[in-house]
Amino acid sequence: MGRQRHSASMCWEDCTLMLWDADRGVLAYRFEPGHTEPIICTGFLPATGSRLLVSAGPSQDIRMTDLGRQATRPYTTVSSVKTLLPISSAVFAAGGEDGLLRCFDSREREAVGTQQSDQRNVLVDQGAEGLSSSGRVSILSMSQDPLSRQYIATGGSDAYVRVYDVRMMRPPSCNMWRNFTSEPTWCYCLAPMQFRQRSTGH
């Protein structure tokens, strides 16, 4: 891939990914990572020279593609994936309709998609927090603070933005999904002005 800068583009009809040369604005690469439904989110893992790309869609499957080797590794969840967040050269997070924030480490050799691995990679159960009456809260977007990369923000199906400190999260091996309580694990939660006014009575 050299030192070319690439950006990923989703192809909804045939479940393929197209990579564009960001400098010249031309199609550089096209491939099929193995998805069975439309691709809705992608991301390059940092510090890999645009070599490792993760992609996901509503079919509950995630693909990590090594563009240099033209090899793909599958990951499976129990819920439709709505957003991906590359964290490091080997780790990425996924959020979906079930409100679970899952962490995947490509250095682990355990088969993904098994019951044990699916339980072990859950870091946050946002869906059960119950801050609103809209039902289970899905995770629809995620972002990492570019200056303080330990902070991750999530946006979902309610009106709140939650900010987490990954240093305070339990590691996946703690099997957090079993021990989750109603106490939120975020550092702080941002609400629209009208919600804050309503809660204070002003």
C-alpha positions in Angstrom: 0.0 0.0 0.0 3.1 2.3 0.3 2.5 5.7 1.8 -0.7 6.4 0.0 -3.5 7.8 2.0 -6.8 5.9 1.6 -10.4 6.5 2.6 -13.0 3.8 2.7 -16.3 3.9 0.9 -19.2 1.6 1.4 -21.0 -0.1 -1.5 -24.5 -1.0 -0.3 -25.7 -3.1 -3.2 -23.1 -5.9 -3.4 -21.5 -5.7 0.1 -18.1 -4.7 -1.2 -15.7 -2.0 0.0 -13.9 0.4 -2.2 -10.7 2.3 -1.2 -9.9 5.6 -2.8 -6.6 7.3 -3.2 -7.1 10.4 -1.0 -4.4 12.4 -2.8 -5.5 11.7 -6.4 -9.2 11.0 -5.9 -9.2 7.8 -7.8 -10.3 4.2 -6.9 -7.3 2.4 -5.6 -8.7 -1.0 -4.4 -12.0 -2.9 -4.4 -12.7 -6.1 -2.4 -15.3 -8.2 -0.8 -14.7 -8.8 2.9 -17.4 -11.4 3.2 -20.4 -9.5 4.5 -23.8 -10.8 3.8 -25.7 -7.5 4.3 -24.9 -3.9 3.4 -21.8 -2.4 5.1 -22.7 0.6 7.3 -19.4 1.4 9.2 -15.7 1.1 8.6 -12.4 2.3 10.1 -8.7 1.9 9.7 -6.8 0.7 12.8 -4.3 3.5 13.7 -0.5 3.0 13.3 -0.9 0.3 10.7 -0.2 2.4 7.6 -3.8 2.0 6.4 -3.2 -1.7 6.2 -5.8 -3.0 8.7 -9.4 -2.1 8.0 -12.5 -3.1 10.1 -16.0 -3.1 8.6 -19.5 -4.1 9.9 -23.1 -4.1 9.0 -26.6 -5.1 10.3 -25.9 -8.9 9.8 -24.1 -9.1 13.3 -20.7 -9.7 11.7 -17.5 -7.7 11.7 -14.6 -8.2 9.4 -10.9 -7.2 9.9 -9.2 -7.1 6.5 -5.4 -7.1 6.1 -5.0 -5.2 2.8 -1.4 -6.2 2.4 -2.1 -9.9 2.7 -5.6 -9.7 1.3 -6.8 -11.8 4.2 -10.0 -11.3 6.3 -10.7 -12.3 9.9 -14.3 -12.6 11.0 -15.8 -11.5 14.3 -19.4 -12.1 15.4 -21.8 -10.4 17.8 -25.3 -11.2 19.0 -26.7 -7.8 17.9 -26.7 -5.6 14.8 -23.5 -3.5 14.7 -24.1 0.2 14.2 -20.7 1.8 14.9 -17.0 0.9 15.0 -14.2 2.7 16.8 -10.5 1.7 16.1 -8.6 2.2 19.3 -5.1 0.9 18.6 -3.2 -1.1 16.0 -4.7 -4.3 17.4 -7.9 -3.2 19.3 -11.2 -1.9 18.2 -14.6 -1.3 19.8 -18.1 -2.0 18.4 -21.5 -0.7 19.5 -24.9 -1.8 18.4 -28.7 -2.1 18.9 -28.3 -4.1 22.2 -26.5 -1.1 23.9 -23.4 -3.2 24.6 -19.9 -1.7 24.0 -17.7 -4.6 23.0 -13.9 -4.6 22.7 -12.0 -6.9 20.3 -8.3 -7.6 20.4 -6.9 -9.1 17.2 -3.9 -10.5 19.1 -6.2 -13.0 20.9 -6.3 -16.4 19.3 -9.5 -17.6 20.8 -12.3 -18.2 18.3 -14.6 -15.3 18.1 -18.4 -15.6 18.1 -18.4 -18.3 20.7 -20.5 -17.9 23.9 -17.4 -17.5 26.1 -15.7 -14.9 23.9 -19.0 -13.0 23.3 -19.5 -12.7 27.1 -15.9 -11.8 27.8 -15.5 -8.8 25.5 -18.4 -6.7 26.9 -17.0 -3.5 28.5 -20.2 -1.5 29.0 -23.9 -2.3 29.1 -25.3 1.1 28.2 -28.7 -0.3 27.2 -29.8 -1.0 30.7 -29.0 2.4 32.2 -32.6 3.6 32.0 -32.0 7.3 31.8 -35.1 7.8 29.7 -38.4 6.1 29.0 -37.5 5.2 25.4 -36.6 1.6 26.3 -33.2 0.0 25.9 -30.6 2.5 24.7 -28.7 1.5 21.6 -25.2 2.7 20.7 -25.3 4.4 17.3 -22.0 6.3 17.3 -18.6 6.5 19.1 -15.7 8.9 19.1 -12.3 9.0 20.8 -10.8 12.2 22.2 -7.8 13.0 19.9 -5.9 14.7 22.7 -6.8 12.5 25.6 -7.3 9.1 23.9 -8.4 7.4 27.1 -11.8 9.1 26.8 -14.5 7.6 24.5 -17.9 9.2 23.9 -21.0 7.4 22.7 -24.2 8.6 21.2 -27.3 6.5 21.1 -31.1 6.2 20.8 -31.7 8.6 23.6 -30.8 12.3 24.0 -27.6 11.8 26.0 -23.9 11.6 25.2 -21.9 9.4 27.6 -18.2 9.8 28.1 -16.1 6.9 29.4 -12.6 6.6 30.6 -11.1 3.3 29.3 -8.7 3.3 32.3 -11.7 2.8 34.6 -13.4 0.1 32.6 -13.1 -3.5 33.7 -11.0 -5.6 31.4 -13.0 -8.0 29.2 -11.8 -11.0 31.3 -13.9 -9.7 34.2 -17.1 -10.7 32.3 -18.7 -7.4 33.1 -22.0 -8.3 31.5 -22.9 -10.6 34.5 -21.9 -8.1 37.2 -23.5 -5.0 35.7 -25.6 -3.0 38.0 -27.8 0.1 37.5 -24.9 2.3 38.5 -23.5 4.0 35.3 -19.9 3.5 34.5 -19.4 6.7 32.5 -17.3 9.7 33.8 -20.0 12.2 32.9 -23.2 12.4 30.8 -24.1 15.3 28.6 -27.7 16.3 28.1 -29.4 18.9 25.8 -30.2 22.2 27.4 -33.9 21.6 27.4 -33.4 18.4 29.5 -31.2 20.2 32.0 -33.8 23.0 32.4 -36.5 20.5 32.9 -34.6 18.6 35.6 -33.8 21.8 37.5 -37.2 23.3 37.1 -36.0 26.5 35.4 
